[in-house]
């Protein structure tokens, strides 16, 4: 599995990197070496460490995040949670194959504990106008929304800005595979 380890506001030690490689071996067996993993570790204001682990394989994404005073403990929590998500998704797919219902093989959100039927309660058409990221954030705040869809005036792509739980903002940009 191809692994990338990134530190924000910190530099992960070599021992953490070795521990991460060892722990990702547990996840690697599910993907046969074809997956890619990205580990992002950052230190919070209250001296705790948050570790985000994202694994991608064949268009499926599995993501986990954990916070702990110890960086390796946070990583262990992420790996355990991710293994639980992968097994749950695998079991769900196997049940669909055994039942012969191939139309229902569209992957659902792996973190959901119960099988949920999704029902669209409301559909809304919006006008997307070209604007800068700063204008989109301002518009989102004026509307008191958690996210805002817009056409990026610089790239011409459809982007989403969103308010992060930890404060600050995030930007989602499309990426071609």
JOLINNOR-V32769 format. One record per residue. PHI is phi in radians with two decimals (none if undefined). PSI is psi in whole degrees, 0 to 359 (none if undefined). Layout:
PHI&PSI + PHI&PSI
This chain:
none&131 + -1.35&126 + -2.14&136 + -2.13&129 + -2.05&123 + -2.16&139 + -2.02&132 + -2.01&126 + 1.11&16 + -2.85&165 + -2.14&111 + -1.06&135 + -1.30&164 + -1.08&325 + -1.13&324 + -1.15&318 + -1.11&318 + -1.12&318 + -1.09&319 + -1.11&316 + -1.06&318 + -1.14&314 + -1.18&324 + -1.22&343 + -1.07&328 + -1.14&325 + -1.43&327 + -1.02&328 + -1.12&337 + -1.33&335 + -1.93&354 + 1.13&30 + 1.46&1 + -1.58&346 + -1.40&166 + -2.15&142 + -2.18&142 + -2.23&123 + -1.95&124 + -2.08&123 + -2.05&136 + -2.56&151 + -1.63&132 + -1.53&173 + -1.12&330 + -1.63&25 + 1.07&25 + -1.74&161 + -2.00&133 + -1.90&132 + -2.08&128 + -1.92&133 + -2.19&122 + -2.15&126 + -2.08&133 + -2.14&137 + -2.70&123 + 0.88&44 + 1.45&353 + -1.64&138 + -2.05&135 + -2.14&131 + -2.36&141 + -2.51&149 + -2.45&138 + -2.53&150 + -2.15&135 + -2.78&154 + -1.08&330 + -1.78&129 + -1.10&319 + -1.23&326 + -1.15&321 + -1.12&320 + -1.12&317 + -1.03&318 + -1.09&318 + -1.08&314 + -1.11&316 + -1.06&317 + -1.13&319 + -1.15&319 + -1.07&319 + -1.07&316 + -1.11&316 + -1.13&314 + -1.09&319 + -1.12&316 + -1.15&319 + -1.10&316 + -1.08&319 + -1.11&317 + -1.16&317 + -1.07&321 + -1.11&320 + -1.15&321 + -1.18&316 + -1.12&325 + -1.39&350 + 1.43&9 + -1.60&79 + -1.31&341 + -1.20&338 + -1.68&21 + -1.46&6 + -1.17&123 + -1.14&138 + -1.71&172 + -1.06&121 + -1.23&343 + -1.50&355 + -1.32&129 + -1.36&328 + -2.02&155 + -1.28&124 + -2.09&137 + -1.64&124 + -1.53&128 + -2.18&124 + -1.38&117 + -1.48&330 + -2.64&139 + -2.09&136 + -2.36&133 + -1.68&135 + -2.20&154 + -1.65&124 + -1.79&121 + -2.04&149 + -1.15&132 + -2.76&166 + -1.39&167 + -1.09&319 + -1.09&319 + -1.12&321 + -1.14&318 + -1.11&317 + -1.06&316 + -1.12&319 + -1.05&315 + -1.15&323 + -1.14&324 + -1.43&351 + 1.01&44 + -1.81&165 + -1.56&342 + -2.60&164 + -2.63&128 + -1.67&133 + -2.71&165 + -1.65&122 + -1.25&120 + -1.15&333 + -1.38&323 + -1.89&338 + 1.42&1 + -1.57&159 + -1.42&126 + -2.19&164 + -2.27&131 + -1.83&147 + -2.56&156 + -1.52&128 + -1.49&149 + -1.06&323 + -1.40&0 + 1.78&160 + 1.46&188 + -2.28&158 + -2.16&157 + -2.27&125 + -1.78&123 + -2.10&140 + -1.21&146 + -2.33&129 + -1.43&140 + -1.51&none
